[in-house]
Amino acid sequence: MGCSDLCGGRADGIDTECEPVNQEAPSLNALVHGGDLVSAAKRYGVAREAWIDLSTGINPCAYPVPHLEASCFQQLPYQSRDFEAAVTAYYGSSAFVACNGSQQVIELLPKLLPTLPVLLPALGYQEHCKSWRKAQRGVGSLFYYSAIDQVAAIERIESQLRLNKPFHLVLINPNNPTGLLFSVERIVDWASRMPEGGFIIVDEAFIDLHPEQSVLSDYHAFQQASNLLVIRSFGKFFGLAGIRLGFLFGPASLLRKVAHGVGPWSVNGPAQSVAIAALNDHCWHGRNRASIERNSDITVSLFRPLLTRIGAEALGASALFSSWWINRKQATSLYTFFAERGVLLRIIDGEAESADFAGLSVLRLGSIDAEDKCRLARLIQVINDYILALD
Ligand SMILES: Cc1ncc(COP(=O)(O)O)c(C=O)c1O
């Protein structure tokens, strides 16, 4: 199964494998994984360095990697006090385990938490669903809520709570790709009403633009809850996904198990050194928030004429991506046209969410660095060429 990084189950609660429903468009499922420029280069004959990569939600203006001491490469990477202090100050909690990208804990948690039914977003970062399915070895124990309709999602979660039977709840907050967001108050309230044994796992990979929306921003409530787990990704906001750094925040008893699971050296020395500089650099955080928003606005405005032309409808957004419903056949030709010209887009099978979306896919657009005039000009050219080709 060539499952890509984003798809899901059905919001009617039925567990489905991640196969494309529409067999007429098999090429959708054969698309290059978001951010996989190695495969893209091979398939489309465009050198890896030449790509304009809009296929991820990674900040295109990365934190400038500082000069690193040789010792961070030479010594075993036991976590330094400076690292722990920088993490605690930036995220607002010292109750964490650092890991090799948040992906590592997404894979690990289902193996460590009690085996229970799991309620997940019907559309979202697919590694959650994949990891639970693998750990629980079966279909039937995974249920879904809408990742698009907030009212329906809340009702689905509330009705599960009312059953008063233990389950785990996965929230991707904000959701990638739909942008669905639950408030801190609501999540804390759900945590207080979770039946004994169940955990709420909140994946906040895209929250850094709005730290006040993080569950960690209400430190007191977070500390009180013994069933609230928060996953943070370093790679997105800092634009440094390659160093593989993520964090799990939660109750001490679970963190001990997770620490054991990830092992002593899951975060390498250079990653720790870069993180200390980046997490402590408050000036850069402020400048970067502004530049992410500017780049996102510019990217959307460049695509707007094309999106209007093909009848795309806004699905949702976070500051690091915007998502659009587009016709499934259009999606394939759009993707191919852009890829052949060195622009990698991200197309997601939108059909899994609901039968109402039959024939539609999701185009998720990352951002371009608008200061990179050369790439900007190339992107404008490709967009214009595509519009011309439609005429
Ligand atoms: C919602 C979400 N969570 C987690 C991850 C994993 O990120 P990383 O392992 O780089 O921290 C991703 C990657 O795209 C994501 O979209």
The ligand as an SDF file (V2000), in Angstrom:
LIG
                    3D

 16 16  0  0  0  0  0  0  0  0999 V2000
    0.9240   16.9410   12.8500 C   0  0  0  0  0  0  0  0  0  0  0  0
    2.3170   16.3930   12.7980 C   0  0  0  0  0  0  0  0  0  0  0  0
    2.8460   15.8680   13.9050 N   0  0  0  0  0  0  0  0  0  0  0  0
    4.0880   15.3670   13.9250 C   0  0  0  0  0  0  0  0  0  0  0  0
    4.8710   15.3580   12.7970 C   0  0  0  0  0  0  0  0  0  0  0  0
    6.2600   14.7540   12.8710 C   0  0  0  0  0  0  0  0  0  0  0  0
    7.2220   15.7740   12.9300 O   0  0  0  0  0  0  0  0  0  0  0  0
    8.7030   15.5590   13.4370 P   0  0  0  0  0  0  0  0  0  0  0  0
    8.9280   14.0940   13.6290 O   0  0  0  0  0  0  0  0  0  0  0  0
    9.5830   16.1240   12.3940 O   0  0  0  0  0  0  0  0  0  0  0  0
    8.8160   16.2990   14.7520 O   0  0  0  0  0  0  0  0  0  0  0  0
    4.3630   15.8840   11.6100 C   0  0  0  0  0  0  0  0  0  0  0  0
    5.1800   15.8940   10.3820 C   0  0  0  0  0  0  0  0  0  0  0  0
    4.7700   16.3330    9.3410 O   0  0  0  0  0  0  0  0  0  0  0  0
    3.0490   16.4240   11.6090 C   0  0  0  0  0  0  0  0  0  0  0  0
    2.4960   16.9390   10.5140 O   0  0  0  0  0  0  0  0  0  0  0  0
  1  2  1  0
  2  3  1  0
  2 15  2  0
  3  4  2  0
  4  5  1  0
  5  6  1  0
  5 12  2  0
  6  7  1  0
  7  8  1  0
  8  9  2  0
  8 10  1  0
  8 11  1  0
 12 13  1  0
 12 15  1  0
 13 14  2  0
 15 16  1  0
M  END
$$$$
